[in-house]
Amino acid sequence: MFITFEGLDGSGKTTQVHLLAARLEAEGAEIVITREPGGTPLGEEIRDLVLHGGDMAPWAEAALYAASRAQHVEELIRPALARGATVLCDRYVDSSVAYQGIARGLGLERVLELNLAAVGGLMPDRTILIDIESGRAVARMSEDRDRIEREDDGFHGRAADGYRQLAARFPERYVTVDGTVAPELIAEEIYGAIRRNP
């Protein structure tokens, strides 16, 4: 099973990835935890460039994320799924659609098309969206912010709206949870949703 976690920086995605992983591992599943951008040596180099490098054109940014994702799918995600592992990925295609397609204004369809080509059409079985208002998410971020986290409130608000558009468009794979409640309650809701609709 391929499960992705989406939401704004500061929404609590990474915490929920690890809580679900622990629960599924306790049941005997092989779990692969990974993240984007990153997940492979090339992906980690691209991560450093896009998050900590200088200014770049929106399409350059989108293309770099897609390149990292193409390598990630080829080197790590497809092989893990092929051997029967459950892959939990912190961000995937929907992040690019929300951030570059919608928040940067490149277009939902155009960025989705680029990424579907990059991953050979591989999309998750379930996408967990941890929904939180952009102001609250920004307040949770550390002082040491990366290039994307330093964007203005309007940018983060557009990304949040982008995620809600995606959840409405792909209801068969999206599970939307309230990111403002206690992490333990969020974890219970996510686990329940996965078990109801494996």
N, C-alpha and C positions, 0 to 999 in steps of 0.2 A: 504494500500500500504506500502511496506517495501523498504525504500531507504537508502542505505549506502553511506558514504563518505570516500574516500580513498586518499592517497597521503603521501608524506614524512612529517615528523614533520617540521613545519614552512611553509607548503604549503598554509595554510589558511582554512583548513577543518572546524574547529570549528566555525569560523566566518560565513561560508556559511551555516552550519547547522542552525544557529540561524536566518539568513536572510530568508532562505526558510521557516522555521517554522513560522515566523511572517507573512509572506505573505499568507501561507496556513491557518493559524488560522484566519486571517482577512476574509477569504472566508467561515469560519464556520466549518472547519475541526477540529476534535480532533487530536492533535499532541502529540506524546510521543517522547521526546528527550532523547537519552541515549548514552553511550560510551563504548568502550572496550579498554583494559580490564576494567571491572567494571560493573556498571548497577544494581548490587545487592549487599547486604552486603558481601556475599562470594566473589563476583567478585572484590569488592573494596579491600578486604584483599589480594587477589592474585595480584591485580594491584600494591599494595605497595611492595609486595615481588619481582615481576619481574622487576619493574622499579627502586626500591630503595634498593633492597637487594644486596647480594654479587654475586660473579661470579657463574655461573651455566652452566651445560652442555647444548649444543644446543637442544637435545631432551627433557631435563627437562624443558627448557624454552618453547618449542613448546607444551608440554603436559600441562603445567600450563595455557597457553593461551587457549587451547582447553577446559580445565576444567572450566575456568571462562565462556567461551562461552556457554558451555552446560547448566550451571546454568542460565545464562542470557536468553537463549531461553525459557527454561522451566518456569522460574519465571516471566519474564517480556514481552519478545517479542511475543511469541505465544498468551498469553492472550490478549494483546493489539490488535493484528491483528484480533483475534476472535471476539472482540467487535466492529470492524470496524474502529479502530484508524489508523492513518498513523504514522508509526514508522520511525524516522530519527536517524540513528546510526552512530556515529563517530568511524569508523573502524569496521571491521567484519572479516569473513573468509579470504578475500583476503589479509589482512594485514599479517596474519600468512604465507600465501603462499609466499608473496613477501619478508618478512623479514626472516622467518625461512627456508622456502623452497628454496628460491633462494639466498638471501644475505648470509645466514649461510650455504648454500650448502646441506641441508637435502633432497632436491628433491621436485620439484613442485608437482608431482603426490602423493608422500607419505604424504606430509603435507596436501594436499587437501583431501585425503582419510581419514586421521585422523579427520579432522574438519567436513567433511560431516557426519561422524559417530556421532560426538559429538553433532551436531545440528539436527540430524534426517533428514538430507537432505534439511533443510530450507535455501533457498538462496534468496537474495533480488530481487525485481522486477526491480530496477534500481540501478546501482552503479555509483556514480559521482567520477571520478578521476580528482583531481586537479593536473595537471602535471607541474612540475617545476624541473629545473636542481638541482642536489644535492648540488652543491656549493652555490647556492643562498638560498636554504632551510636552510642549515647549518648556513649561515650568519644571518638569521632571528631568529634563536633560542636564547633564553635567556642565560645568563651566568650560571644560575643554571640548569644544564642539568641532565636528568635522565640517567640510565644505557645504554639505547639504543641510546639516543641522543649523548652520549660520544663516540660512535663507530667512527672509522676513515672514511675518505671521500670515500674510496673504498667500504666500507660496504653500505653507503647511496646511492652510485652510482649503486650498484648491486640491491638494493631495488627498485630504480627508474626504472631500466631496467625490473625488475620483474613485476612491475605494467603495463608497456607497453606490456609485453608479455601477461598478463592477459586480457588487453583491446582488443588485437588482437584475443585472443582465444574465448572471450565471447562478441562479438560485439552487440548481441541482448540486453544485459542489461547494457553495459558500455556507459557512456557519458563522454568523455574526454574534459576538458576545460583547457585553458591556465592560469596557476596560476600566471603569471607575470603581468597581466593587473589589472586595478582598481577593488577592491572588488565588487562595484556596477555593473560593467559590467559582471563580473563572475556570480553574482546573477541573472542577467537578462537572461544570456545564460542557466543557470541551470533551471530556472523557465520555460523558453520557451521549453526546451527539455522535461521536465516533462509533460507539458501541451500538447505537440504534440504527445507524446507516453505514455499515462497514463497506 
